[in-house]
């Protein structure tokens, strides 16, 4: 399971020109699932992402999380995170989970992360989405549950 986490001032996602998710201060999370992901990968991400200390404290150090500040999270599914570009010029998605398996993991991820009592907004699984955001910093991290 891979995720790209970005600290944002605001972010929104649209499907067919309709906003499906929108946040102010918080994090934008692109999430992708591999063929060998299971509950333990989702659990690892859920225990990691909301607690990442990405926001500045009064001393200007990144010591605060979205949990600490009661900020928001926008989740966008993105199977292209599993693209393998090592051979040739066309990414291979052989390691990406099949859509039905990925949807189950995606829904589980959302269900579990909502238990943090934060505002959680989402894109639409398997849809073409337009994502707009202001990356604050910029701060961008890449997480992999297998590493």
N, C-alpha and C positions, 0 to 999 in steps of 0.2 A: 504494500500500500504506500502510495507516494502522495505527498502534499506540498504545495507551495503556499506559504503563509506570508501575507503582506500586511504591514501596519498601514491603515488608511484613515484619512480624515472623513471620507465618505465613499460609498460605493453603491452601485445599483446594477441589476441584471434585468434585461428585457428579453422576452420571447414574443415574436410577432408584434413588436412595438408596444407591448404591454409589460409594465414593471411587475416582475414576480418576486423580487426581493430588493430591499433598500436599507442601508444603514448609515449612521453617522460615524463618529469615532469608534474604531474597533479594528477587526482584522477581516481580511478577505482570504478565504481558504479555497484553493483549487484542490480537488481530491480525485485520485485515480486508483483503481483497484486492479491487482494482478491475478493471474489464474490460480495462484497458490495462497491467496489471502483468505483469512477466516476471522472468527470472532476475536482471537487474540490480537490480530493486527488492528482491528477497529478499536478494541479496548486500549491498546497502547497509544493510538492517536488521540483518543478521547481524553486520556489521562495526561497527555503531553500538551496538546495545542492550547487549551484555554489557560494553562498555567505558565506559558512561555512569558518571560519577563521582557517585554518589548517596549514598554512605555516608561518615560522618565519620571523619577521621583523628584522631590524638592531640591535635591542636590544635582539634578541633571543626569543621573545615571539610570540606565535601563534596568529598573528593579521592580516594575509593576506589571501585572498581567491584566487581561480583560476581566478576569474574575475579581481582582483587587479593585478595579475601577468601575465595575458594572457596565462595561462597554458592550458593543454588539459584535456579532459574527455573521458574515455572509458566506454561505457555502455554495460552491459551484462545482458540479461534477465535470471532470475533464480526463477522458480516457487517453488523450494524447500524451499525458505525463508518462505513460508506459511505452511510448515510442522508442524504438531502438534504432539509432542512426549510425551504428558502427560500420555497417556494410552498405555500400551503394549510396544513392541519394534519396531514395524513398524510405521513410521510416517504416519499420516493421512493427506491427501491433500484436505479434504472436503471444506476447506475455500479458496482454491486457485481458481482463476477465470478460467472459461472455456477458452480453447485456443483462440477461435475467439474473445471473449470479451477482453482477456488479450492482444492480438495482437493490437487491436484498441487503448487501453490505452498506450501500449508500443510505438506505432507509434506517438501518441499524445505527449507523454513525450519527445521523440526525437525531434519532430517538434518544441515544445515550448522551449526546452533547447537550441536549435540551434540559437534562437533569441538573445542569449547572445554574438554572434559574436566570439565564441571560436572554436577551432578545436575539433569536436565531432566525435569520432569513435565508432563503434558498433560491437557486435557479431551478430549472426544470430538467430532469434527467433525460438524456438522449435528445435534447432539443438544440437547435442552433440558437445560441444566445449572444447578445451584445452586452458586454460588461464594460462599465465605466467606473473609474475610481481615481482618487487622488492618493498616491502612495506617499505616506508621511515619512520623510527621512531622506531618501527612501530606505525602508527596512523590508527586506525580503529574505525568507529562510526556506530551505528545501529539507523536507523530512522524508525518511524512508523507514518504514517499520521493520524492514529486513536488515538494516545496517546497524 
